Every structure is written in C-alpha cells, then in structure tokens.
C-alpha cells in the first residue's frame, strides 16, 4: 500500500512540476523542489522542458548546490551532464563542492570532482571545501579533496 501511495505521490509531483514549467515564474521553483527531494527523473524531465540548469535563488544558491546539500548524487550527476556550472558561487562565495564537503556527502563530492572543478575555490570568509571537511571531521572527504589537488 505504501508503495502505491509513494508512486502516486511521485506522479502527482511530476504533474505539478510539469505544469509549473508552463508558468515561467515558477519553473525554477519547480526545479528547486525536485532537486531538493532528489527526484532525478523529474529533474531530467524539467530540464528537457527547457528549465535553466543553472537556476539560482536570490542568494545565488544554484540547483546544483541544493542537490549537493541534500547529498543527492544522482541528481548532481544529471545536472552536471546537462551543463550545470560546477564552480558557481553564492553571494558568500560558497560552491557546490563546499556544500557537499561540509555535509559529509562523500559520493556527492566524488561526483563534483570533475576536471573543471576548482578544488581550491575560496568563499568570502576564506574557507575552502577542504577546510569545511576538516572542520566537520570528514576524513574520507579530506583525503578525496587532497587527491584532487586541494591545498591546505
């Protein structure tokens, strides 16, 4: 029974999000909603409908950052495949890699370590993804970042 409800809820969400794409003002909001829930199939559908893969909120948070925050690795991978800007920064200079590293999302960090990523990007406060991982005690992520060229 719960599987049926879950499937039904997913279909309802997909229908709502596709409808929202028709309302240009709401299309980015629909993408953010799908990304935050880790609904990768819905994200792919929205992107196929022309929603901006680099959509940002008023603070400069991108959908890629939102996916990274939730540790939604499959969604991160889908966004990157559609051209999401891996080095985009919020108004505070935070990147998706910093968000994933701080959150302890190892698989997501691995997904973000694409050739174009700046592993040494600094936020306005001077912090880096490596510093955030160290501060949170995420040793595995610290090692990944160092292997990718992150400097202390």
Number of C-alpha atoms within 10 A of each C-alpha: 5 7 8 9 10 11 11 12 12 15 13 12 17 20 12 12 24 18 13 18 20 12 12 11 10 15 23 24 19 25 26 23 18 24 27 21 15 21 19 21 16 24 26 19 15 23 18 12 13 10 21 17 24 19 17 20 12 8 10 17 22 25 30 32 31 24 28 33 23 19 23 22 23 18 29 28 18 18 23 18 10 15 11 20 19 23 19 20 22 19 12 13 19 24 29 29 33 28 25 30 32 25 19 22 22 20 16 27 26 17 17 24 16 13 9 10 17 19 23 20 20 19 17 13 9 10 15 27 29 27 20 21 24 18 12 13 13 18 15 14 25 23 15 17 22 14 10 17 12 18 13 9
